[in-house]
Amino acid sequence: MSFWLDTRGKGGKGHLWQIDTDPFAVIGALAFAAVVVGMGLIVHPVLTGWLSVVLLLSGLACLTAAKISLYRQGTWLSFGPALMSRGCASLYKVAYVLMGMGVLLALLLLSALQCLA
């Protein structure tokens, strides 16, 4: 697994950088970060509510930014990223991931609050 970076030098010449990574190290680092964040949310449940709101609003902002390109083309009703450019399609997918995580956190907070009552 490797990451590819495309950069330009001062003279305008392009450089392609390949950064090799171990996939298990990347997955391990992401899992560790998820556990640390998850434990913090368990200890401070109020942060879970705020985090869900932040995720929902940032997802909505990404979705709006991705859809603006379609609105400028005159397409007012569309489903999916098929008519978008590659960058806007990626932003569209990130928006739905963020909103999905926000809804999931909100539902988990709701179920935790119902168990406490």
LINGICOR-V571012 format. One record per helix or strand of 3 or more residues. SS is the DSSP state (H for helix, E for strand). FROM is the first residue (numbers start at 1). LEN is the number of residues. Records with the same first field share a line. If there is no record, write none. Layout:
SS: FROM-LEN / FROM-LEN
This chain:
E: 2-7 / 14-7
H: 23-21 / 45-29 / 86-31
